[in-house]
Amino acid sequence: MFNFLANEKNLIKKYQPLLNHINIFENNVKNFTDDLLKEQIWKLKKKYLLNQKLSEDIVIESFALTREAAVRTIGLRHFDQQILGGLVLNDGKIAEMKTGEGKTLVATLPAVTNGLTQNGVHLVTVNDYLAKRDVEWMGKIYHFLGLSVGLVQSEMQFSERKKSYKKDITYITNSELGFDYLRDNMTFSVDQIVQRPFNYCIIDEIDSILIDEARTPLIISGEVPTNPNIYIQASQISKYLKKNEDFEVNEKTTNINLTEKGIRRIEKILGIINLFEAQQPWSVYVVNALRAEIFFLRNVQYIIKDNKIIIVDEFTGRMMPERRWNNGLHESVEAKENIPVKKSSEQLAAITYQNFFIMYPKLSGMTGTAKTAEAELEKIYNLEVLVIPTARPFQREDLTDRVYINEISKWKAVAKECALLYKIGRPVLVGTNSIEKSEVVSVLLNDYEVPHKVLNAKPENLKLESEIIAEAGCRNSITISTNMSGRGTDIILGGSLSFKMKKLSKILILTKKFPINNKNPFSFFILKKFIENIRENEKNLSLEKLELFLNLDSFSTKKNKKIKKFLTILFFYLKIYCKKSYIKERTYIQELGGLFVIGTERHESRRIDNQLRGRAGRQGDLGSSRFFISLEDKTFRLFGGKNIEKIINTFELQNDELPLESKLLGRSLDLAQEKVENYYYEMRKQIYDYDEVLNQQRRAFYFNRSYVLKTSIVRNWVICFGEFLLFEIVIYLKDPKSQKNIEALENDLINLKKLLGFSFNFDIQMIKKISHVLLFNFLREQFWLVCDLKEISCNSINQSFYTEFEKTCLLEAIDFCWSEHLQKMTDLRDSIGWTVYAQRDPLVEYKYEGYRIFIMTLKQIMNYLIVAILSTNVV
Ligand code: ADP
């Protein structure tokens, strides 16, 4: 029985009986033949189909069958703790499991159970590499049990995607899943839809996706021509402006406010009268240019690659080539960096992860760090967090922070610590918040002559990502990594043997250099020589040396089968020979204390600090973590308040190279971090509340769009919309209180006549005299006539052409107006902040105004559709 903390008692109370049943059933299953296992799964599928319910029996049996399939295919038997994790996931909750506890394997349990429904299970990972790795690794279990499994990768085309979504279980990244959803809602034919209705989703690193990425929506943009000079000019002007004189900066909210003086100055430079002119809103361009200059820094928020701005995700440290900042900000950063601004982007579709994932009827996830964000996950997503005990005792030591008075002292201390640890050979992972800072540490380590590797989003470093991580646990290895680079891949103490094996086989296959003697490819002599050579390098298996060795030998491509056999034998021997040395090395590193993780800044939540710490101490390994922080760090500068200031003054006379010590200090730093956590939580909550308004609208739009897409005839819609508009026109033309002058009304009437194609010579005066009903009936008949005529002339050529035409017009109308609607809602959100000054709740205002805009957009769709139909010459 496990050693549980008090708050995990509930977990055990709830799941222990199920776990016992699974263990008992496993004993039966062990004696089944492979075919019988498959048959059992088939029976479970049938059982589900009969009752449409994943009953307890089905869960117990499918878990036990999956466990047995894992043993038979990949040689891993789910630990009892992993079964508990699986049950939590199957219940639509979050399982918090420490790094290295085998979450990848845990997911197979609920995936198989829910795969039985054949309604699709989505297994979401944070990057393509992990999705592919997991499918290759875990796919064997699913195939063995007769379940189909698919993979979606970013470079995949439509047909491959569609095929993958049809499988029982699909591995995919969060962004591909979200973008496919948006794209599906923009298609013009049902065949182009790739996704099935959502059923069940398991998100790996769920906190990263639902919390860290919650602030950046997924946006599909279209490009519209723009005038690049505006952005260039605004960028040039921003360089003349002085902080606190022409503009004020709010670092916390990343807002910029122009001062009166600044406004006058810009107007003078531009030679304009009003900076806020709606037709040419220079204020927006200049503020964006200033934000680009002050808050958006190269190698922090973005990098430049192939003369393009590529956003770097601030939490994962990964490049996001498909993303753009909206509302002209991206263009402003391009102008700042002298990158040609050719087009500006307009939103065609957008959604936040928050609103995307709640569409799943059943959602669950796993992570090493969710407990500290439990309240948020429960409140917003209704997801309960349960902590699963570790399979082996947890041994990582989290050391108390070292606090320095300024940043310079902190960075020096980090470098010194690395140098010390390097001397004794202990592997170190230094986590930094940005590419820029990872490079600062690198420069300092060069000064100390400490060899090290840097892992950040820069393309030249990313190529080596998996290799760097695979070797980060080796003796003397110092790795500097932006926050979460390489996350998802374990750091194995002493290095990863399987990685080296994989790399070796790649080299063998790519270079096609095998130590095969043409006459006798399996010559024992050659194998022996090969292995002996490796044994010489046993202490540190150098791939370079292996490669050199391989060069000596001849090779023939015709011997593919033989090569395969040769490789199998070779790797078998290699594994045996090398394993010993790897185990020895691993023991040595354990004796040194395992991996040492250094954090260089407290993050905006303890959860992210814990993510970094979690790189050490996997599966009961030894390990340590320590944060080096300074009172000048952003978190404390912005959120520390008076307390920290006081402390700084107290310590001012002290030698700044020594870490500060004060009880008060620790408490104040924790308080500052708590403030940051709350601040960002409030921000996410606000985004969520605001997005909720748009979300309801989106659902209504997508629901109707999908209805239109699936029906073949939309004539009723056309007639209905047309009549509605004509009715409004009648009211408008006959409105006795109309402010419009006769001339303007006459113009409107001419336009209407053109559209409806009638030539009766009546004017506004006559219209005023006839009744509403008469006018409406006349216009309606005219409208019907035009539609019928169009249809008849079309049908003489092609029967279905006109029907198709109407449907396309309606879909185009919906898409065009939705895109405009998104922009209007963004503008509304940007401007609504001001209403707080008028003592009104901005969210209530936003809801109210949002509704009004929504109704306007609906009318706009009708307008767009009817004008398109009436004014297009179809034949
Ligand atoms: P996590 O995602 O929780 O950090 P992974 O899924 O990457 O962990 O697995 C970490 C390591 O643990 C892998 O090398 C895997 O082979 C191993 N592992 C997982 N489950 C088991 C098990 N039941 N028995 C033995 N090894 C396991």
Residues whose N, C-alpha, C, O or C-beta is under 5 A from the ligand:
A	BS01	ADP	L76 R77 H78 F79 K98 T99 G100 E101 G102 K103 T104 L105 G488
